[in-house]
Amino acid sequence: MGRARDWWAFASETAVIRTSLTVALVAGTLLNLINQGAQIWHGLPADWPRLMLTYVVPYVVSTIGAVSARSRSLRGADSVGRGDQGQRRPPAE
């Protein structure tokens, strides 16, 4: 349970939220222009569920990436002194 709590704690940090919102705003706007730009330009109604989802998905992806990187970074810090930080072991033969 501590792992889920840590995930939510990282995901709710101000820096992660700010970065994820920026990514969602930029990526979502570009994707909406690509996917629905002509429709909106010609005065047709937007597909609102798709429009909203096009902002939500980049937010979620950005947040997952930030939390994963933070978790990996902390695990790497735990391995300092063991000589295996940031190194991949070759596959067993």
C-alpha positions as CSV (number, residue, x, y, z in Angstrom):
1,M,0.0,0.0,0.0
2,G,2.9,2.3,0.6
3,R,3.8,2.1,-3.0
4,A,0.5,3.5,-4.2
5,R,0.6,6.2,-1.6
6,D,4.1,7.2,-2.8
7,W,2.8,7.2,-6.4
8,W,0.0,9.6,-5.5
9,A,2.3,11.8,-3.5
10,F,4.6,12.2,-6.4
11,A,1.8,12.7,-8.9
12,S,0.2,15.4,-6.8
13,E,3.4,17.5,-6.4
14,T,3.1,21.0,-7.7
15,A,5.9,20.6,-10.2
16,V,4.5,17.4,-11.7
17,I,1.0,18.9,-12.0
18,R,2.3,22.1,-13.6
19,T,4.5,20.2,-16.1
20,S,1.7,17.8,-16.9
21,L,-0.8,20.6,-17.4
22,T,1.6,22.4,-19.8
23,V,2.2,19.2,-21.8
24,A,-1.5,18.5,-21.9
25,L,-2.3,22.0,-23.1
26,V,0.3,22.0,-25.9
27,A,-0.1,18.4,-27.0
28,G,-3.9,18.4,-26.6
29,T,-4.3,21.6,-28.6
30,L,-2.1,20.4,-31.4
31,L,-3.8,17.0,-31.5
32,N,-7.3,18.7,-31.5
33,L,-6.2,21.0,-34.4
34,I,-5.0,17.9,-36.3
35,N,-8.0,15.8,-35.5
36,Q,-10.9,18.3,-35.5
37,G,-9.5,21.5,-36.9
38,A,-11.3,21.3,-40.2
39,Q,-14.6,20.4,-38.5
40,I,-14.4,23.4,-36.2
41,W,-13.1,25.7,-38.9
42,H,-16.2,24.9,-41.0
43,G,-18.5,25.7,-38.1
44,L,-19.5,22.2,-37.4
45,P,-19.8,21.2,-33.7
46,A,-16.8,19.7,-32.0
47,D,-16.9,16.1,-30.7
48,W,-16.6,17.1,-27.0
49,P,-15.8,13.7,-25.5
50,R,-12.9,13.3,-28.0
51,L,-11.8,16.9,-27.5
52,M,-11.6,16.4,-23.7
53,L,-9.9,13.0,-24.0
54,T,-7.3,14.6,-26.3
55,Y,-6.3,16.8,-23.3
56,V,-6.6,14.1,-20.6
57,V,-4.4,11.5,-22.3
58,P,-1.3,13.7,-22.6
59,Y,-1.8,14.8,-18.9
60,V,-1.9,11.2,-17.8
61,V,1.1,10.1,-19.9
62,S,3.2,13.0,-18.7
63,T,2.3,12.4,-15.1
64,I,3.1,8.7,-15.4
65,G,6.4,9.5,-17.0
66,A,7.3,12.0,-14.3
67,V,6.4,9.7,-11.4
68,S,8.2,6.8,-13.1
69,A,11.4,8.8,-13.5
70,R,11.2,10.0,-9.9
71,S,10.7,6.5,-8.6
72,R,13.6,5.2,-10.7
73,S,15.8,8.0,-9.5
74,L,15.0,7.2,-5.9
75,R,15.7,3.5,-6.4
76,G,19.0,4.5,-8.0
77,A,19.8,6.6,-5.0
78,D,19.1,3.6,-2.8
79,S,21.7,1.5,-4.7
80,V,24.5,4.0,-4.2
81,G,27.4,2.2,-2.7
82,R,26.4,-1.1,-4.2
83,G,28.0,-0.3,-7.5
84,D,24.9,-0.9,-9.6
85,Q,23.4,2.5,-10.0
86,G,22.2,3.2,-13.5
87,Q,23.8,0.0,-14.9
88,R,22.0,-2.8,-16.6
89,R,23.2,-6.3,-16.1
90,P,23.8,-8.4,-19.1
91,P,21.1,-11.1,-19.7
92,A,21.9,-14.5,-18.1
93,E,23.0,-17.1,-20.6
